[in-house]
Amino acid sequence: MCRVSLRKLLGIAAICFGAGIFLSFLLPGYFLAFLEAAVVIGAGILLLGKR
């Protein structure tokens, strides 16, 4: 497993949170729900693919 520093992880999390807030003002709710589901499924596939 690759090692990611805490500072880098917090930076990525802050950018993703800010982008989510920004997109919530621009995109309709149903599209945001679809986008979130796609990201969660993609993350699950990537985590299962490492095993």
C-alpha positions in Angstrom: 0.0 0.0 0.0 1.4 3.4 -0.9 2.1 5.8 1.9 0.4 9.2 1.7 1.3 11.9 4.2 -1.4 13.3 6.4 -0.8 16.8 5.0 -1.4 15.6 1.4 -4.5 13.6 2.4 -6.0 16.6 4.2 -5.3 18.8 1.2 -7.0 16.4 -1.2 -10.0 16.1 1.1 -10.3 19.9 1.4 -10.2 20.3 -2.4 -12.8 17.5 -2.9 -15.1 19.1 -0.2 -14.8 22.5 -1.8 -15.5 21.1 -5.2 -18.6 19.3 -3.9 -20.0 22.5 -2.3 -19.3 24.4 -5.5 -21.0 21.8 -7.7 -24.0 21.6 -5.4 -24.9 25.2 -6.5 -24.4 24.5 -10.2 -25.9 21.0 -10.8 -29.4 19.7 -10.1 -29.9 17.2 -7.3 -30.6 14.1 -9.3 -27.3 14.6 -11.2 -25.4 15.0 -8.0 -26.9 11.8 -6.6 -25.9 9.9 -9.8 -22.4 11.4 -9.7 -21.9 10.5 -6.0 -23.1 6.9 -6.6 -20.7 6.6 -9.6 -17.8 7.8 -7.4 -18.6 5.4 -4.6 -18.9 2.4 -7.0 -15.7 3.4 -8.7 -13.9 3.6 -5.4 -15.2 0.2 -4.4 -14.0 -1.3 -7.6 -10.6 0.2 -7.2 -10.3 -1.1 -3.6 -11.5 -4.6 -4.6 -9.2 -4.7 -7.6 -6.1 -4.4 -5.3 -6.9 -7.7 -3.6 
